[in-house]
């Protein structure tokens, strides 16, 4: 499918569901805004008590207070943001497939003790995989900083010039490798949403196999939305662009996954309804 066909199909899926999709987007924006407001309030509170607080890596990693707040941020990301993102993605999938998401919401709330740890584990694993993939890039960037800036005042030797140029070349190549790897994992979250019993490692492996040869299509679809960035400066178009983007990506994911697009939730909810009643 071309980008034009994907977007056209996304608009068909959104027909009559704009109100619900906008409401879900409003909820997510409000959720993120509440977290940011809490961060600002902590900053103001610390300032009143004369405690150092900053929004820089040096603060979050270089002081006891910063490291404590870093741990708090990670916990919030894994155990609050991740489950909520999972639920929102699942509700969008129901809207995409013309299903009643109210039952899904009830099912997820009833089974929150199972959903939340799995969503947190999946998010943590994906972040760890991307982090480990980024380690060589971090080392090469350190080489650029060390030989290009920290030792800039020293006399330049052939060896230091070679290491500096090698670090630049390796960084450029590894940025491409990291982007390629991140795109390869892009279907993992949808595989997990379609089949909650799927193992996260198997989901990552399946995503990598399905995305083989699809990276150009993915980037093309992503770049096609860049023309809407100026509209985001007015903020309000975000509530319409977010559902449009989500639906477009689901059309793309369904096309790429083919026969692997098998939603296990309806059967699970049906069995759960019999058990509850």
C-alpha positions in Angstrom: 0.0 0.0 0.0 1.2 3.5 -0.8 1.1 6.3 1.8 -1.9 7.8 0.1 -3.8 4.6 0.3 -2.8 4.1 4.0 -4.0 7.6 4.9 -7.2 7.2 2.9 -8.0 3.9 4.7 -7.1 5.5 8.1 -9.7 8.3 7.4 -12.3 5.6 6.6 -11.6 4.0 10.0 -11.9 7.3 11.7 -15.2 8.0 10.2 -17.8 8.6 13.0 -15.1 8.0 15.7 -13.4 11.3 15.8 -15.1 12.3 19.1 -13.9 9.2 20.9 -10.4 9.4 19.4 -10.1 13.1 20.3 -11.2 12.2 23.9 -8.5 9.6 24.2 -5.9 12.1 22.9 -7.2 14.7 25.5 -6.8 12.1 28.2 -3.2 11.3 27.2 -2.2 15.0 26.9 -3.8 15.7 30.3 -1.9 12.7 31.8 1.5 13.9 30.5 0.7 17.5 31.5 -0.1 16.5 35.0 3.3 14.7 35.3 5.1 17.8 33.9 3.2 20.1 36.3 4.2 17.9 39.2 7.9 18.2 38.1 7.6 22.0 38.0 5.9 22.0 41.4 8.8 19.9 42.8 11.3 22.4 41.3 9.5 25.3 42.9 9.3 23.6 46.2 12.9 22.6 46.2 13.8 26.2 45.3 11.9 27.6 48.3 13.8 25.3 50.6 17.1 26.1 49.0 17.6 22.6 47.6 19.4 22.4 44.3 17.1 21.1 41.4 17.8 21.2 37.7 16.6 19.7 34.5 20.1 18.6 33.3 21.9 15.2 33.1 24.5 16.6 35.4 21.9 17.1 38.2 20.0 13.8 37.7 23.2 11.8 37.6 25.6 13.8 39.7 23.9 14.3 43.0 22.0 12.1 45.5 18.8 14.1 45.1 19.1 13.9 41.3 19.7 10.1 41.3 16.7 9.6 43.7 14.5 11.6 41.4 15.8 9.7 38.4 14.7 6.4 40.0 11.3 8.0 40.7 11.0 9.1 37.1 11.9 5.6 35.9 9.3 4.0 38.2 6.6 6.4 37.0 7.5 5.6 33.4 7.4 1.8 33.8 4.5 1.4 36.2 2.2 4.3 35.3 2.9 5.6 31.8 3.6 2.2 30.2 0.3 0.6 31.4 -1.7 3.6 30.4 0.0 3.7 27.0 -0.8 0.0 26.6 -4.5 0.6 27.4 -4.8 3.5 25.0 -3.2 1.6 22.2 -5.5 -1.3 22.9 -8.6 1.0 22.8 -7.4 2.4 19.5 -7.1 -1.1 18.2 -10.7 -1.7 19.1 -11.8 1.5 17.3 -9.7 0.5 14.3 -11.5 -2.9 14.2 -15.0 -1.5 14.8 -15.3 -3.2 18.2 -16.8 -2.0 21.4 -13.9 -0.8 23.5 -16.0 -0.5 26.7 -15.8 -4.2 27.4 -12.1 -4.2 26.7 -11.7 -1.3 29.2 -13.6 -3.3 31.8 -11.5 -6.4 31.1 -8.2 -4.5 31.4 -9.3 -2.9 34.7 -10.4 -6.2 36.1 -7.0 -7.8 35.1 -4.9 -4.8 35.9 -2.6 -6.8 38.1 -1.6 -8.9 35.1 -1.7 -6.1 32.5 0.5 -3.6 34.3 3.5 -5.8 35.1 3.5 -7.2 31.5 3.3 -3.7 30.0 6.1 -2.5 32.3 8.3 -5.5 31.5 7.8 -5.0 27.7 8.7 -1.3 27.9 11.7 -2.0 30.1 13.0 -4.7 27.7 12.6 -2.5 24.6 14.3 0.4 26.3 17.2 -1.9 27.4 17.6 -3.4 23.9 17.8 0.1 22.4 20.1 1.2 25.1 22.5 -1.6 24.6 22.4 -1.0 20.8 23.2 2.7 21.5 26.3 1.9 23.7 28.8 1.8 20.8 27.4 5.2 19.6 27.9 6.6 23.1 31.5 5.4 23.1 32.2 6.9 19.7 30.5 10.2 20.7 32.7 10.3 23.8 35.7 9.8 21.4 34.6 12.8 19.4 34.2 15.0 22.5 37.5 13.8 24.1 39.8 14.2 21.0 37.9 17.1 19.3 37.1 19.3 22.3 38.7 18.1 25.6 42.1 17.7 24.0 41.7 20.5 21.5 44.5 22.6 23.0 47.1 19.8 22.8 49.3 19.2 19.8 47.5 17.0 17.3 49.2 13.7 16.5 48.5 11.3 13.7 47.1 8.8 16.1 44.7 11.2 17.8 43.6 12.6 14.4 43.0 9.0 13.2 40.9 8.1 16.3 38.9 11.4 16.0 38.1 10.8 12.4 37.3 7.1 13.1 34.9 8.2 15.9 33.1 10.6 13.6 32.8 7.9 10.8 31.7 5.2 13.2 29.1 7.6 14.9 27.5 8.4 11.5 27.3 4.7 10.6 26.0 3.6 13.9 23.2 6.2 13.9 21.9 4.5 10.8 22.2 1.1 12.5 20.4 2.3 15.6 17.6 3.8 13.5 17.3 0.6 11.5 17.1 -1.5 14.7 14.6 0.8 16.4 12.3 0.6 13.3 12.7 -3.2 13.4 11.2 -3.3 16.9 8.3 -0.9 16.0 5.7 -3.6 15.6 6.4 -5.2 19.0 3.9 -3.0 21.0 1.1 -4.0 18.5 1.9 -7.7 18.6 1.7 -7.5 22.4 -1.6 -5.6 22.2 -3.1 -8.1 19.8 -2.0 -11.1 21.9 -1.5 -10.3 25.6 -0.2 -13.8 26.2 2.7 -13.4 23.8 6.2 -13.5 25.2 7.9 -10.2 24.8 11.1 -11.8 23.4 9.0 -13.6 20.8 7.2 -10.4 20.0 10.5 -8.6 19.4 11.8 -11.4 17.2 8.6 -11.5 15.2 8.7 -7.7 14.7 12.2 -7.8 13.4 11.3 -10.6 10.9 8.1 -8.8 9.7 9.8 -5.4 9.3 12.6 -6.9 7.2 12.6 -4.9 4.0 9.9 -2.5 5.3 12.2 0.2 6.8 11.9 2.5 3.7 8.1 2.3 3.8 8.1 3.1 7.5 10.3 6.1 7.1 8.3 7.3 4.1 5.1 7.1 6.1 6.7 8.9 9.1 8.2 11.6 6.9 4.8 12.2 5.2 3.5 13.6 8.5 6.3 16.1 8.8 4.3 18.6 6.7 1.8 18.9 9.6 4.5 20.0 12.2 3.8 23.7 11.6 0.2 23.1 12.6 1.3 21.8 16.0 2.6 25.2 16.9 -1.0 26.2 17.5 -1.4 23.1 19.8 -5.1 22.3 19.1 -4.5 20.4 15.8 -2.7 17.8 17.9 -6.0 16.4 19.0 -6.9 15.5 15.4 -3.4 14.7 14.1 -2.7 12.1 16.8 -5.7 9.9 16.0 -4.9 10.3 12.3 -1.3 9.2 12.8 -2.3 6.3 15.1 -4.8 5.0 12.6 -2.4 5.4 9.7 0.2 3.4 11.5 -2.3 0.7 12.4 -3.2 0.4 8.7 0.5 0.1 7.9 1.0 -2.5 10.7 -2.0 -4.6 9.6 -0.6 -4.6 6.0 2.9 -5.6 7.1 1.7 -8.3 9.6 -0.7 -9.9 7.2 -1.8 -13.3 8.6 0.0 -12.5 11.8 -2.7 -9.9 12.6 -4.8 -12.0 14.9 -6.6 -10.3 17.7 -6.9 -12.7 20.7 -8.7 -10.2 22.9 -12.3 -10.8 21.7 -12.2 -14.5 22.6 -10.5 -13.8 25.9 -13.2 -11.2 26.8 -16.0 -13.6 25.8 -14.6 -16.2 28.1 -14.1 -13.6 30.9 -17.7 -12.4 30.5 -19.0 -16.0 31.1 -16.7 -16.3 34.1 -17.8 -13.0 35.7 -21.5 -13.6 35.1 
